Amino acid sequence: LIGHVQFCDGPRSMPTDLQRFHEGFLQRMMPGEGDFALDDFVCALPSGRLVGVEVPLQDLADRGIPVEERARRAVEASRAFLEKVGYES
């Protein structure tokens, strides 16, 4: 039933609405860098599913890092994470 998924990582808790907004829309973490149980999530997926990553990186954008470089970093981190947990695409 699951054709594709999209994931990111983040902290275990955030005490304020402002922090949740900031993290949710502007500053997520690369897969494997936060506290989400992504390894369990990914391992529960059937193999061969399309996996996307949604990692807004406002801090890098603010430092002038081009979108292509931010995308490259997100793809590399995602591939490394999926390889670490043994997911077969």
RAWOWO-V364878 format. One line per field, one symbol per residue. ss: DSSP state (h for helix, s for strand, l for the rest). phi: phi as a letter, one per 40 degrees, with the letter a starting at -180 (. if undefined). burial: + if it has 24 or more other ideal C-beta (glycine too) atoms within 12 Angstrom, else -. A space follows every 10 residues. Layout:
# RAWOWO-V364878
ss: ???
phi: ???
burial: ???
This chain:
# RAWOWO-V364878
ss: lllsssslsl llllllhhhh hhhhhlslsl lllllllhhh hhhlllllls ssslllshhh hhllllhhhh hhhhhhhhhh hhhhlllll
phi: .ccabbaaba ccaacbcccc cdccbbacbc dgcbbccccc cccccccgcc bbbbbcbdcc cccgccdccc cdcccccccc cccccgcbc
burial: ----+-++++ ---------- --+---++++ ++++---+-- -+--+----- +-+-+++--- ---------+ --++--++-- ++--+-+--
